[in-house]
Amino acid sequence: MTKITRLMMGMPISIDLPDLEETDLIDEVFSEFARVDARFSPYRDDSELSRLNAGTLRADEISAQMREVLEIARDISAETGGYFNPLRPDGDLDPSGVVKGWAILRAARQIAAAGQTNFCVNAGGDIQCAGRDAHGMDWRIGIQSPFNPDHVVKVVTPKGGGMATSGSYVRGNHIYNPHQPSEPITEVVSLTVIAPDVLTADLHATAGFAMGARGIYHIEAMAGLEGYAIAPDGTALATTGFKEFVA
């Protein structure tokens, strides 16, 4: 059993491979995360994203990966009525809301392509699992309380799918409603989404959180998605099928 956690892309990333003893594959996956960070980080002046925002890289010169991520951002923005927005309030392009889930899903596919059927990739609480854990059980993932980091409010089994949580309790109001950017989101503090894959979960968790109280109803209306929202007073609202994933 091999599980390694490293701080990358500004967050802890854990890779758990219960059937593997050597670390070569995990090292390869972390190297790919490093390449993603080098390309997409808005905090590195030499990243492709920063050069695009600075105007030193033309739009027709961007890489295939950048083009793919921006296309995903455009598609989810259209699908959610603009509640997912790859632009920062200052107008700079920031597709970070796509990149994390996209990178996790790529890592999962890289691991699967190497022949591993049991694994779990967790990057900052956004997760893609497959198969079983080291005990031969379904992977069990805790949803952290937005009020107490040592408390778990629910334990779920994604059943081979992906899971993502958006909220204001760790990084503050870093997600905003693009239709009312000056008004903080106050009706919800945490929104967890389970989807067929982590990228889909992450995109809709971000857009749903930006919708405020309406976000959980957006998740309810989307085929294949389930969600769990927590309000500032601690009350929770779950989609109809969410109970099927509760451990």
Backbone torsions as a table, in degrees:
resi	resn	phi	psi	omega
1	MET	NA	131.0	-180.0
2	THR	-131.1	123.0	173.6
3	LYS	-133.2	125.8	-178.9
4	ILE	-130.4	136.4	176.3
5	THR	-120.6	131.9	176.3
6	ARG	-133.3	150.4	176.2
7	LEU	-87.7	110.8	-179.1
8	MET	-143.9	153.6	178.1
9	MET	55.2	29.3	177.4
10	GLY	75.6	18.9	-177.9
11	MET	-156.7	160.9	174.0
12	PRO	-75.8	132.2	175.9
13	ILE	-119.4	125.4	-179.7
14	SER	-116.1	137.0	175.1
15	ILE	-123.7	121.2	-176.2
16	ASP	-117.5	115.5	178.7
17	LEU	-123.0	92.8	-173.0
18	PRO	-66.8	-19.7	-177.3
19	ASP	-98.7	6.1	-172.8
20	LEU	-119.9	138.2	178.1
21	GLU	-102.7	-39.3	-178.9
22	GLU	-80.5	162.0	-174.2
23	THR	-108.0	4.7	-175.4
24	ASP	-58.5	-45.5	-178.7
25	LEU	-63.9	-42.5	179.3
26	ILE	-63.0	-40.1	177.5
27	ASP	-61.0	-39.9	178.6
28	GLU	-64.0	-40.8	180.0
29	VAL	-66.7	-42.6	177.9
30	PHE	-64.9	-34.3	177.0
31	SER	-62.8	-36.3	177.5
32	GLU	-69.4	-38.4	174.5
33	PHE	-59.6	-39.2	179.2
34	ALA	-64.4	-38.8	178.4
35	ARG	-67.4	-37.1	176.5
36	VAL	-62.5	-44.3	179.5
37	ASP	-62.6	-41.2	-179.9
38	ALA	-63.6	-29.5	-178.8
39	ARG	-85.5	-40.6	-167.6
40	PHE	-108.6	-5.1	-175.8
41	SER	-64.9	127.5	175.2
42	PRO	-80.4	-3.7	-176.8
43	TYR	-101.8	-1.9	179.3
44	ARG	-110.7	123.1	-177.8
45	ASP	-64.4	-24.2	-176.3
46	ASP	-94.8	3.3	-179.9
47	SER	-72.5	157.8	178.3
48	GLU	-61.8	-38.7	179.5
49	LEU	-63.0	-45.9	-179.4
50	SER	-64.3	-37.9	179.0
51	ARG	-68.7	-33.8	176.6
52	LEU	-66.8	-43.6	178.7
53	ASN	-66.6	-33.5	-179.0
54	ALA	-78.4	-12.3	-179.9
55	GLY	85.0	7.6	177.4
56	THR	-87.8	-4.9	174.6
57	LEU	-128.6	124.3	-179.1
58	ARG	-77.7	155.7	-179.3
59	ALA	-60.6	-31.1	-179.9
60	ASP	-82.8	1.9	178.9
61	GLU	-106.1	0.5	-174.3
62	ILE	-71.2	158.1	-178.1
63	SER	-73.8	165.7	177.1
64	ALA	-63.0	-36.3	179.4
65	GLN	-66.8	-42.5	177.5
66	MET	-62.8	-42.0	179.8
67	ARG	-62.8	-41.2	179.1
68	GLU	-62.6	-46.6	-179.0
69	VAL	-64.0	-41.7	-179.8
70	LEU	-67.8	-33.2	176.1
71	GLU	-67.2	-40.2	176.2
72	ILE	-61.5	-42.9	179.8
73	ALA	-61.8	-43.0	179.5
74	ARG	-64.3	-41.5	-177.9
75	ASP	-65.4	-44.8	-177.7
76	ILE	-71.7	-30.4	175.3
77	SER	-63.1	-44.5	178.9
78	ALA	-66.3	-39.7	-177.2
79	GLU	-67.3	-31.0	-175.6
80	THR	-103.7	15.7	178.2
81	GLY	65.9	30.8	176.9
82	GLY	84.4	4.7	179.3
83	TYR	-74.6	-20.9	168.0
84	PHE	-97.2	122.7	-174.8
85	ASN	-132.8	117.6	-179.9
86	PRO	-79.7	8.9	177.9
87	LEU	-105.3	139.7	172.0
88	ARG	-77.3	163.5	178.7
89	PRO	-56.1	-27.0	179.9
90	ASP	-82.8	1.4	176.9
91	GLY	94.6	-10.3	177.7
92	ASP	-70.9	147.0	177.1
93	LEU	-74.4	130.1	178.1
94	ASP	-146.6	90.9	-178.6
95	PRO	-86.5	26.9	-178.2
96	SER	-56.9	-31.1	178.9
97	GLY	-65.2	-18.2	173.9
98	VAL	-95.1	-41.9	-166.2
99	VAL	-60.2	-41.7	-175.7
100	LYS	-63.0	-53.1	180.0
101	GLY	-63.0	-38.5	178.0
102	TRP	-61.8	-43.1	-179.3
103	ALA	-68.6	-39.3	178.5
104	ILE	-64.6	-44.2	-179.9
105	LEU	-63.9	-39.7	176.1
106	ARG	-62.0	-40.1	178.4
107	ALA	-63.5	-43.1	179.1
108	ALA	-62.0	-41.7	178.8
109	ARG	-67.7	-35.4	176.8
110	GLN	-63.5	-42.9	179.5
111	ILE	-66.6	-44.0	179.3
112	ALA	-63.4	-38.8	179.4
113	ALA	-64.5	-24.2	177.9
114	ALA	-84.4	3.7	174.4
115	GLY	97.3	5.1	-179.5
116	GLN	-89.3	127.4	-179.3
117	THR	-104.8	-15.1	178.7
118	ASN	-118.3	115.4	-179.4
119	PHE	-165.7	164.1	174.4
120	CYS	-147.1	127.8	177.4
121	VAL	-114.6	123.7	-177.1
122	ASN	-127.3	115.5	177.9
123	ALA	-121.4	104.2	178.6
124	GLY	59.5	31.0	178.5
125	GLY	92.6	-4.7	173.5
126	ASP	-98.8	131.1	-159.9
127	ILE	-136.6	140.7	168.7
128	GLN	-129.9	120.4	179.8
129	CYS	-120.7	160.7	174.3
130	ALA	-149.4	147.9	175.8
131	GLY	69.5	-136.7	-174.6
132	ARG	-125.1	163.2	178.2
133	ASP	-84.8	-171.7	-175.5
134	ALA	-64.6	-18.6	179.7
135	HIS	-98.0	7.0	-179.7
136	GLY	75.8	17.6	-178.3
137	MET	-107.2	161.9	172.1
138	ASP	-59.0	142.1	176.9
139	TRP	-60.4	133.2	179.8
140	ARG	-115.3	124.7	-175.2
141	ILE	-120.4	129.5	178.3
142	GLY	-88.6	140.2	171.7
143	ILE	-94.3	116.7	-176.4
144	GLN	-70.8	140.0	174.0
145	SER	-65.9	134.1	176.4
146	PRO	-73.1	-5.8	-177.4
147	PHE	-109.0	-19.0	-178.6
148	ASN	-147.7	107.5	-175.4
149	PRO	-63.6	-14.9	179.2
150	ASP	-93.1	1.6	-176.3
151	HIS	-114.2	137.0	176.5
152	VAL	-106.4	126.8	-176.2
153	VAL	-88.7	-30.1	177.4
154	LYS	-148.7	149.7	170.9
155	VAL	-116.3	126.9	-176.4
156	VAL	-125.7	159.1	174.1
157	THR	-117.2	109.6	-176.3
158	PRO	-65.9	-13.9	175.4
159	LYS	58.6	45.5	177.8
160	GLY	85.8	-3.0	179.2
161	GLY	-95.1	-164.8	179.8
162	GLY	-114.6	161.4	-176.2
163	MET	-144.9	139.5	179.2
164	ALA	-148.0	147.8	178.0
165	THR	-127.3	131.7	172.3
166	SER	-113.9	144.2	-179.3
167	GLY	-170.7	174.3	-179.2
168	SER	-109.4	4.5	-170.2
169	TYR	-86.9	-12.7	178.9
170	VAL	-106.4	-50.8	-174.3
171	ARG	-107.8	10.0	-178.6
172	GLY	74.0	-157.9	-175.5
173	ASN	-82.6	65.5	180.0
174	HIS	-86.8	-12.7	173.9
175	ILE	-105.7	133.7	-178.5
176	TYR	-130.7	158.3	175.4
177	ASN	-79.8	111.8	-176.9
178	PRO	-60.7	-21.8	-179.6
179	HIS	-84.4	-17.9	175.5
180	GLN	-142.0	67.1	-169.6
181	PRO	-64.2	-21.4	-177.7
182	SER	-86.3	-8.2	-177.0
183	GLU	-104.3	121.1	179.3
184	PRO	-65.9	152.8	178.1
185	ILE	-83.6	117.9	-173.6
186	THR	-120.6	-11.0	-174.8
187	GLU	-81.9	-14.3	-177.3
188	VAL	-144.8	143.2	178.6
189	VAL	-113.5	-14.0	-179.0
190	SER	-156.2	135.9	175.0
191	LEU	-137.5	116.6	178.1
192	THR	-105.1	135.7	-179.6
193	VAL	-126.3	134.9	171.6
194	ILE	-110.7	131.8	-175.6
195	ALA	-143.7	172.9	178.1
196	PRO	-59.5	-25.5	175.8
197	ASP	-148.2	161.9	-173.2
198	VAL	-68.3	-30.9	179.1
199	LEU	-64.5	-47.2	178.0
200	THR	-61.0	-43.0	178.7
201	ALA	-61.0	-44.6	-177.2
202	ASP	-66.1	-43.9	-179.5
203	LEU	-60.9	-45.3	-176.2
204	HIS	-79.4	-26.3	173.2
205	ALA	-65.5	-41.7	178.7
206	THR	-65.8	-49.8	-179.8
207	ALA	-64.6	-41.7	-179.4
208	GLY	-63.9	-39.5	178.3
209	PHE	-64.9	-39.0	178.7
210	ALA	-62.8	-24.4	178.4
211	MET	-77.1	-11.1	-178.6
212	GLY	72.4	-134.2	-176.7
213	ALA	-62.8	-25.5	-179.5
214	ARG	-76.5	-12.2	-172.9
215	GLY	-59.8	-41.3	-177.7
216	ILE	-65.9	-29.5	177.6
217	TYR	-74.8	-31.0	172.0
218	HIS	-62.2	-44.1	179.2
219	ILE	-64.5	-41.8	178.7
220	GLU	-57.4	-37.0	-175.3
221	ALA	-79.6	-13.0	-176.4
222	MET	-91.9	122.8	178.6
223	ALA	-61.3	133.5	176.2
224	GLY	86.4	-1.4	-179.5
225	LEU	-113.0	143.6	171.5
226	GLU	-132.1	153.2	-175.4
227	GLY	-147.8	164.6	-179.6
228	TYR	-144.2	114.3	-176.6
229	ALA	-111.4	142.1	178.6
230	ILE	-121.3	128.7	180.0
231	ALA	-89.5	164.9	-178.9
232	PRO	-58.6	-26.4	179.2
233	ASP	-86.6	4.8	176.9
234	GLY	92.2	-8.8	177.2
235	THR	-71.8	149.3	-176.4
236	ALA	-124.6	150.9	177.7
237	LEU	-135.4	126.6	-177.5
238	ALA	-115.8	153.5	174.0
239	THR	-72.6	166.8	-172.9
240	THR	-57.9	-42.5	-174.6
241	GLY	-93.7	2.7	-176.8
242	PHE	-61.0	-33.7	-177.0
243	LYS	-61.2	-22.5	179.5
244	GLU	-68.7	-17.2	-178.9
245	PHE	-103.4	-4.8	-178.8
246	VAL	-75.6	128.4	-177.7
247	ALA	-72.6	NA	NA
